[in-house]
Amino acid sequence: MSYATIVAKMFTLDVPQLIGTTTAGQASDALTVRPYVGVRTELNADRVYDCIEDLFEHLHSVKKASALASCSNKDVELHVESLLAQLQAFTRKQLSQLPPHLLRCALSHDDLTEFNILVDPQAGVVTGIIDWEFNSVVPGILATRYPIWLKYDGMEDPRFARSDYWWLEAPAESGRLNTIFEEVSGLRTESTKMAHRIIR
């Protein structure tokens, strides 16, 4: 529960309302934002974004370039282009319906794995979070996520995960812990569930 509490507190920090990676500002306690640099280098950006719509246009262009680069069959290429156009239209519609409070930018640790969390072995509570090399300031709806080591979907689905990938908990226990995380962090809302469907 202390993990969920810390994640929730990151939403209360005063950060620049721009989308990108934070860096130290001129003042000792100031932050500035530079183009996004993430764990997945293919998603890196060449500029700072002002709004979530611009960010998703960038992500769509990355996906399109990646998908079409591997197409050698013209019929397949046309089909992929059609699917991506439908996805882009769907995403634009969903983003236009987001309430303003979910678009306030919040700090996100983009590599918040179990290796970067310090825990008191006696009390069993989180005492610190390290390795902030990969971080971002993003709309709150994108900063909400389940702990990566408890996920059994998306890239962490056993059907798609690396053969050497391992989880800290079994699926049933993962589900129970995710429910606790939802309650403490306030993650479980229709809007945030919709956002996670968009970005998967």
C-alpha positions as CSV (number, residue, x, y, z in Angstrom):
1,M,0.0,0.0,0.0
2,S,2.9,2.4,0.6
3,Y,3.8,2.0,-3.1
4,A,0.4,3.0,-4.2
5,T,0.4,6.0,-1.8
6,I,3.8,7.2,-3.2
7,V,2.5,6.9,-6.8
8,A,-0.6,8.8,-5.9
9,K,1.5,11.6,-4.2
10,M,3.4,12.2,-7.4
11,F,0.1,13.6,-8.8
12,T,0.2,16.4,-6.3
13,L,3.7,17.7,-7.2
14,D,3.9,21.0,-8.9
15,V,5.4,20.3,-12.4
16,P,5.5,22.3,-15.7
17,Q,2.3,21.7,-17.7
18,L,4.1,20.4,-20.7
19,I,4.6,16.9,-22.0
20,G,8.2,15.6,-22.1
21,T,11.1,14.6,-19.9
22,T,12.0,16.7,-16.9
23,T,15.5,18.1,-16.3
24,A,17.0,20.4,-13.7
25,G,16.2,24.1,-14.2
26,Q,18.4,27.1,-13.5
27,A,17.1,27.4,-9.9
28,S,18.0,24.6,-7.6
29,D,14.4,23.6,-7.0
30,A,13.1,24.2,-10.6
31,L,12.3,21.7,-13.3
32,T,12.2,22.3,-17.1
33,V,10.9,20.0,-19.8
34,R,12.8,18.7,-22.8
35,P,11.7,16.3,-25.6
36,Y,10.6,13.0,-24.2
37,V,13.3,10.3,-23.8
38,G,12.0,6.9,-22.6
39,V,12.9,3.3,-22.0
40,R,11.5,2.4,-25.4
41,T,13.7,4.6,-27.6
42,E,11.4,4.3,-30.6
43,L,8.9,6.5,-28.7
44,N,11.4,9.3,-28.1
45,A,10.2,12.7,-29.4
46,D,11.9,15.5,-31.1
47,R,10.0,18.3,-29.3
48,V,8.0,19.1,-26.2
49,Y,4.2,18.8,-26.6
50,D,1.6,21.2,-25.3
51,C,-1.3,18.8,-25.3
52,I,-2.2,15.2,-25.3
53,E,-3.6,15.3,-28.9
54,D,-0.2,16.4,-30.2
55,L,1.5,13.6,-28.3
56,F,-0.8,11.0,-29.8
57,E,-0.3,12.3,-33.3
58,H,3.4,11.7,-32.7
59,L,2.8,8.2,-31.4
60,H,0.6,7.4,-34.3
61,S,3.3,8.5,-36.8
62,V,5.8,6.3,-35.0
63,K,3.4,3.3,-35.2
64,K,2.6,4.0,-38.8
65,A,6.3,4.2,-39.8
66,S,7.1,1.1,-37.8
67,A,4.2,-1.0,-39.2
68,L,4.6,0.0,-42.8
69,A,8.4,-0.5,-42.8
70,S,7.9,-4.2,-42.4
71,C,5.3,-4.6,-45.2
72,S,6.5,-6.2,-48.4
73,N,3.0,-7.0,-49.8
74,K,1.0,-4.1,-51.2
75,D,-2.4,-5.6,-50.2
76,V,-1.1,-6.1,-46.6
77,E,0.3,-2.5,-46.6
78,L,-3.1,-1.1,-47.7
79,H,-4.9,-3.1,-45.0
80,V,-2.4,-1.9,-42.3
81,E,-2.9,1.7,-43.4
82,S,-6.7,1.3,-43.2
83,L,-6.4,-0.2,-39.7
84,L,-4.1,2.6,-38.5
85,A,-6.4,5.2,-39.9
86,Q,-9.3,3.7,-38.0
87,L,-7.2,3.6,-34.8
88,Q,-6.2,7.3,-35.3
89,A,-9.8,8.3,-35.7
90,F,-10.9,6.3,-32.7
91,T,-8.1,7.8,-30.6
92,R,-8.9,11.3,-31.6
93,K,-12.6,10.8,-30.6
94,Q,-11.7,9.3,-27.2
95,L,-9.2,12.0,-26.4
96,S,-11.7,14.7,-27.2
97,Q,-14.0,13.3,-24.5
98,L,-11.5,13.4,-21.7
99,P,-12.5,15.7,-18.7
100,P,-10.0,18.5,-18.0
101,H,-8.9,17.2,-14.6
102,L,-7.4,14.1,-16.2
103,L,-5.3,16.3,-18.5
104,R,-3.4,18.1,-15.8
105,C,0.3,17.0,-16.2
106,A,1.8,14.9,-13.5
107,L,5.3,13.4,-12.9
108,S,5.8,9.8,-14.0
109,H,8.7,7.5,-13.2
110,D,8.9,5.6,-16.5
111,D,11.1,2.7,-15.2
112,L,9.4,2.0,-11.9
113,T,10.3,-1.7,-11.8
114,E,10.9,-3.6,-8.6
115,F,14.6,-3.0,-9.0
116,N,14.2,0.8,-8.5
117,I,12.1,0.6,-5.3
118,L,13.8,0.5,-1.9
119,V,11.9,-1.3,0.8
120,D,12.4,-1.5,4.6
121,P,12.8,-5.3,5.2
122,Q,11.4,-5.0,8.7
123,A,8.4,-2.8,8.2
124,G,7.8,-3.9,4.6
125,V,7.2,-0.3,3.4
126,V,8.7,1.7,0.5
127,T,11.5,4.0,1.7
128,G,12.6,5.4,-1.6
129,I,12.5,5.3,-5.4
130,I,15.7,5.5,-7.3
131,D,17.0,5.7,-10.9
132,W,15.0,8.6,-12.3
133,E,16.9,8.6,-15.6
134,F,13.7,7.8,-17.4
135,N,10.9,10.1,-16.3
136,S,8.2,12.2,-17.9
137,V,5.6,14.8,-17.3
138,V,2.4,13.6,-19.0
139,P,-1.3,14.2,-18.6
140,G,-2.5,12.4,-15.5
141,I,-4.5,9.9,-17.4
142,L,-1.3,8.6,-18.9
143,A,0.6,8.7,-15.6
144,T,-1.8,6.2,-14.0
145,R,-0.6,2.6,-14.4
146,Y,-0.6,-0.7,-12.5
147,P,2.8,-1.9,-11.1
148,I,4.6,-3.5,-14.1
149,W,5.5,-6.6,-12.1
150,L,1.8,-7.3,-11.4
151,K,0.6,-7.0,-15.0
152,Y,-0.4,-10.0,-17.0
153,D,-1.6,-8.1,-20.1
154,G,-0.2,-6.0,-22.9
155,M,3.5,-6.5,-23.3
156,E,3.5,-8.5,-20.1
157,D,1.0,-11.0,-21.4
158,P,2.7,-14.4,-21.0
159,R,1.9,-15.1,-24.7
160,F,4.0,-12.1,-25.8
161,A,6.5,-11.6,-22.9
162,R,10.2,-12.6,-23.3
163,S,10.9,-16.2,-22.4
164,D,13.0,-15.1,-19.5
165,Y,10.4,-12.6,-18.1
166,W,9.3,-13.3,-14.6
167,W,6.6,-11.9,-12.3
168,L,6.7,-11.4,-8.5
169,E,3.2,-12.8,-8.0
170,A,0.9,-15.4,-9.4
171,P,-2.1,-14.1,-11.5
172,A,-4.6,-14.5,-8.7
173,E,-2.5,-12.7,-6.2
174,S,-1.6,-10.1,-8.8
175,G,-5.3,-9.4,-9.3
176,R,-5.8,-8.9,-5.6
177,L,-2.9,-6.6,-5.2
178,N,-4.0,-4.6,-8.3
179,T,-7.4,-4.1,-6.7
180,I,-5.7,-2.7,-3.5
181,F,-3.6,-0.4,-5.8
182,E,-6.7,0.8,-7.5
183,E,-8.4,1.7,-4.1
184,V,-5.3,3.5,-2.7
185,S,-4.3,5.4,-5.8
186,G,-7.8,6.2,-7.1
187,L,-6.9,4.5,-10.4
188,R,-10.2,2.7,-11.0
189,T,-12.3,5.2,-13.0
190,E,-14.0,4.7,-16.4
191,S,-11.8,7.5,-17.9
192,T,-8.5,5.9,-16.8
193,K,-9.6,2.5,-17.9
194,M,-10.4,4.0,-21.3
195,A,-7.0,5.6,-21.5
196,H,-5.3,2.3,-20.8
197,R,-7.3,0.7,-23.6
198,I,-6.1,3.4,-25.9
199,I,-2.4,3.1,-25.1
200,R,-2.1,-0.6,-25.1
